[in-house]
Amino acid sequence: MRLFHNILFCCCLGFLSFSLPKKESLEKFDFIVAKDGSGNFTTIQSAIEACKSFPDQRIRIFIKNGTYHEKVFIPSWNTQISLIGESKDSTIISYNDYFKKINKGRNSTFYTATLLVQGNDFYAENLTIENTAGPVGQAIALAVEADRCSFENCKVLGNQDTLYVAGEHTRQYFFNCYIEGTTDFIFGEATVLFEKCLIKCKVDSYITAASTPENVSYGFVFKNCEIKADSGVHNVYLGRPWRKYAKTVFINCKMGGFINPKGWSNWNQTENYKTVFYAEYNSASKRTNNEERVSWSHQLTEAQAEEYNVKNIFSGLKNWDPINENNL
């Protein structure tokens, strides 16, 4: 019996040492946030407010497991911030603002975000960011209004307008993330690459609502992603144009039979379809039939699909390579 207890103790000790960050590994972080008071701060926002404005090097904040019921704001002067959670499923930033709750005679959709990022060069990993308001209209979980922002192994949860990606010449990257929602749950004007992400549709509606500016070459690009849906969902469109010149492309993405054969929808029968660029390459779905797609969408050739790479998508005044950038 004693031998059994010793073995059990060693196994538990090994599990804990694997699951919890070692003391020396935490030394690379500038601040630690913990609800139980074992860190430098008990709230994420207080850690942000302690950060230097316009730092000359990255500021790393480690967030221990827990549900942080707060609205978090990364101002434009807090650049090069990294938020690293202890685990994706157990490090949760949660709030429940929505349009009708905070409306005061103005368009308040953009005030509802649980996490609002306006500081360039932001990086997040191992986090759940959620808006728990439910199906009550516009309620943003994550709003990104900055350039060169990356999200890795994160969950973004909500319903209508879950993820707002904004900024006329801003570039953002989502890798191995889970994003769910209902109506137009990925929307905005930024140039965004979603790579190896799982996109979950909760109702019959529209996944994207891009508002790509006219002078921008790329809008939303989904590569090697999987599109899933809740049971009972049978009629989902890949996107509809929030504004003229919207651009959205799906490349090598696996799609369920719930995707409408037309693929794309016009916004209230406006003439936006005349200026949009909606395209696919190698969409994998039992219900996919290229001949049934709307006439104003495109099927890319292999050569055209290869043009949608990190170098081309994220080129600009300052070329950006989020894959090889050392955020940690």
Secondary structure as GFF3:
##gff-version 3
##sequence-region A 1 328
A	DSSP	alpha_helix	2	19	.	.	.	ID=ss1
A	DSSP	alpha_helix	23	26	.	.	.	ID=ss2
A	DSSP	beta_strand	31	33	.	.	.	ID=ss3
A	DSSP	alpha_helix	44	49	.	.	.	ID=ss4
A	DSSP	beta_strand	59	63	.	.	.	ID=ss5
A	DSSP	beta_strand	66	69	.	.	.	ID=ss6
A	DSSP	beta_strand	72	74	.	.	.	ID=ss7
A	DSSP	beta_strand	81	85	.	.	.	ID=ss8
A	DSSP	beta_strand	91	95	.	.	.	ID=ss9
A	DSSP	alpha_helix	99	102	.	.	.	ID=ss10
A	DSSP	three_ten_helix	109	111	.	.	.	ID=ss11
A	DSSP	beta_strand	115	117	.	.	.	ID=ss12
A	DSSP	beta_strand	123	125	.	.	.	ID=ss13
A	DSSP	beta_strand	128	131	.	.	.	ID=ss14
A	DSSP	beta_strand	142	144	.	.	.	ID=ss15
A	DSSP	beta_strand	149	152	.	.	.	ID=ss16
A	DSSP	beta_strand	155	157	.	.	.	ID=ss17
A	DSSP	beta_strand	163	165	.	.	.	ID=ss18
A	DSSP	beta_strand	171	175	.	.	.	ID=ss19
A	DSSP	beta_strand	178	181	.	.	.	ID=ss20
A	DSSP	beta_strand	186	188	.	.	.	ID=ss21
A	DSSP	beta_strand	191	195	.	.	.	ID=ss22
A	DSSP	beta_strand	198	201	.	.	.	ID=ss23
A	DSSP	beta_strand	206	210	.	.	.	ID=ss24
A	DSSP	beta_strand	220	223	.	.	.	ID=ss25
A	DSSP	beta_strand	226	229	.	.	.	ID=ss26
A	DSSP	beta_strand	237	239	.	.	.	ID=ss27
A	DSSP	beta_strand	247	251	.	.	.	ID=ss28
A	DSSP	beta_strand	254	255	.	.	.	ID=ss29
A	DSSP	three_ten_helix	272	274	.	.	.	ID=ss30
A	DSSP	beta_strand	277	281	.	.	.	ID=ss31
A	DSSP	three_ten_helix	290	292	.	.	.	ID=ss32
A	DSSP	beta_strand	298	299	.	.	.	ID=ss33
A	DSSP	alpha_helix	302	306	.	.	.	ID=ss34
A	DSSP	alpha_helix	310	313	.	.	.	ID=ss35
###
